[in-house]
Amino acid sequence: MIESIEAPVTVTSNVGRMATLLNRGELIIMDYEHPHEDDEIPDIAFELGFRSAVSIPLSSSSGVLGMLTVVFTSALPFSEKDL
């Protein structure tokens, strides 16, 4: 079952790995249960049951416009070669 949830999370281009995604256009694989040392996980992510996610930059010829994030409520063992 696919469910859509809107969560009020602010992302800035100078925080942790989100900065890498927004400034360099590199994708991010997130494990909410065992986060990367540079990740800042908002409390609402745990409240909503998030366990893993993939964030992919949306780019144009002028740079990164934003990102698309797919979040899962089960922990999935992603690696960059899976994407």
N, C-alpha and C positions, 0 to 999 in steps of 0.2 A: 504494500500500500504506500503510495506517495502522498505526503502531506506537506503543505506549504505553511511556513510560520514566519511572521515578521517579528524580528527582535530588535529593540532599540540599542544598537551597539555602535559606538563611534569609532571609526578607524582613522588614524592619522598617518601621514607619510613619514613620520620620524620616530615611530615606536617599533622596536624589535624587528621580527621578520616581515611584518606588514610593510615596513619601510623598504625592505629588499624587493618585495613584490611590486610596490607602487613606483619605486625609483628605478629599478633595474629590469622589471618585467619578468622576474623569476617566480615560478609557481611555488606554492607552499603546501606541504602535507602536514596536517596537524593531528596529534594524538592528545586529546584533552585529559586523559587519565595519566599520561606520562609526558607532559609538555616539554618542548625544547626550552632550553634555559633562557632564550631571548623572547619567548612568547609571553604575552600578558593576556590571560584568559579572564574575560569578564564573568562575574558571579552568575549572571543570567544564563550563561552557557550551561552551567551545571544544573540550574533550576529547570531548564528545558530538556535536559537529558542528553545533551550533545556528548558524543564519545570520539568521533573522528571527523575530519573534514579535508577537503581539497579546495584551495583557492587558486584560481587561474587568472592571470592578467588579461584584460581586454585592451588590446593595443591598436594604434593607428600609426600612420607615417609620422605623426607629430609626437608620439610617445604613448605612455600608458594612460588610458582614459578612466579606468576603474578596474573592478575585479568581479568575477563570478565565483561564488562559494557554494559548494554542495556539502551539506552537513549530514552526518549519519548518527542515529541513536544507538548504533552498535559499533564496537571497536573493530575497525577493519585494518588489516596489516598492509597498508599501501607502501609502495616504494616508488621512487621517481621513474623507474623503468616500466612500471605498470601504466603510467600515464603517457 
